[in-house]
Amino acid sequence: MANMEKLSGVDITRKRIGLLVTPELCMGCRGCQVACKEWNKLPADRTSNSGTYENPPDLNANTWNKIKFIEPKEKKGQEWLFISQRCMHCGDPGCLRICPVPGAIGKTRDGAVVYNKAKCIGCKLCSVGCPFDIPRFDKNTKISKCHLCFDRTPAGLAPLCAKTCPTGAISYGDRDALIAKAKGMGYKSVYGENSLSGLGVLYAFKEAPEYYGFKGSPGLPGGVSFWRNFLKPLTAIGVGASVAGAFVHYLSIGPDEVTDEGGDA
Amino acid sequence: MKMVQKTTAFERVNHFVLLVSFFVLTFTGFGFMYSALNWMNTAFGGNAWASVFHKWFGVAFAISAAISIASYIGEALSFDDDDKKWLSVLGGYFDKSLEVPPSGKMNMGQKLFFLIIVVGCGGLISLTGFMLWLGSSMAFAHLFHSLTFFLMVVALPLHIYLATAANPGTFRIMTRGDVPLSFAKKKYGKWVKEEGLD
C-alpha cells in the first residue's frame, strides 16, 4: 500500500483493529465457534467423542476459530483452561510473504489478513509461512481461515466471535486501545504486542505463553525468513552478476576460437 | 572439411526438451517468486495456468534430466590426471597463455557442471518440486527448491555463454551434432584418439 501518511497526512495504516483474548474470562461456551460458522455460512463438522469437551479437535476449512481446552496438572489439583484460537492477523504475515500469487492473500489497511479464493492457486505454501499453523484448505485446496470479519468491520460491526462472546473473553476494537485495556486490567505483558510487527489478535495471559500452548517468542519460520531476506535478493543479484560476468569475460579475455587447422586463432 | 559426430539425434532432442522445460519453469518460477515479475505468468494464461505449466513441465524436466543423468554419469565420474590439471588452469578460460591438457568426451568443467547442476541440483529440484506438489515436508522442500533454483539460474547464463560465444562452434553440437575434426582434436583430443576418428 502506498504511504498513506504522505498521501493524506494521517497514518491510517497504523490504525489497526484487533481482538483481545482473555482466557481467564472464558467459560468455554463456544458461542464464538457457532457465531463464526453462522456469519460465514460454514457447515458443522461431524466429529466423534474423544473424551474431551474440546470439539472439533482442530481448526479446519469450515472451523475458523475454536476453543482449545487444556487441563494442566497443578500442585493443588487441576486447572481447566479455555483459549480461543484463530488466525493471529500478524503485522508481518508469513503467509503473505511466501504466497506466490499477488492478491491471493492480502492485508486490509486496518490489519486483517484476508484472502481471495478466486486468485488462490491452492499451492498451500501459506501453511509453510505461517508461524501459528493456521491456514486450512477446502476441498479445492484453497486457503480457508479467519479473516477478522472484514466483511463487517468496515461497517463498524464487530467480528461475530467478539459480538457473541457473553463474558468479554473476546473483545474487539482499536488495537492500541485493546493493549491499554489489557494493561489496565493488570496484565503486565500482552502476548503479540510486538512480535511479527504486532499481532492483530492479542492475548492477556496471566502465565507464560507456553502454559497455554503458545510459542514464547513467535517469529517467521527460519527457512522462510532466510528465503525472504537472503535467498530472494541473492537470486536476483546472482543472475545479474552471472550475465554481467559472461559479458565482461567476452569483452576482456575473449572467446576461445579454433582455426581450421585446429590451432588457436 | 572433415566432420566428426559428437552427439546423437536422441541426445539433441533430449537436450532441447530439457532446455524448453527449464525456461518454462524458470519464467513461471520467477513469476511466482517475485511479485514484481508476476507479469511473466500472464504469458502462460495467468497464475492458475502458470501453476499447471510449472507442474507438468516439471515432470518433463525431471524425465529429461533423468535421461541425461543416465546417459552421461559414467563419463562424468571418470577423472584422470589431465582433468585435475584442467581444473588447476581453469580450462585456460582466465589466462590464454596457460597450456590446457587434452580432454576426453567431456572436459573437467563440463563434468563439474553436469555433476553439480544437472545431477545434484536437477535431482534435488525435481524431488523437492514433487514434494511441494504432493504436500510432503513442504518447509524443507520450499527451502531446497529455492536453494537449488538459485544455483541453477546463476549457472545457466554461464552455461549458455560457454556453449556459444565463449567457444564458437560448440553450439552446433546441440543443433546438428557434428563438429570439424580440427575442432574436436583441440577440444576433445583424447576422445578423438580413443574413438579413432583421426
Interface residues (C-beta under 8 A of the other chain):
Chain A: I98 P100 V101 P102 A104 K119 I121 C123 K124 L125 S127 V128 P221 G223 V224 F226 W227 L231 K232 L234 T235 A236 G238 V239 A241 S242 V243 G245 A246 H249 Y250 I253 G254 P255 D256 E257 V258 T259 D260 E261 G262 G263 D264
Chain B: M1 F32 M33 Y34 S35 N38 N47 A48 S51 G92 Y93 F94 D95 K96 L132 G135 M138 A139 F140 H142 L143 S146 L147 F149 F150 V153 V154 A155 L156 P157 L158 I160 Y161 A165 A166 N167 P168 G169 P180 L181 S182 F183 K185 K186 K187
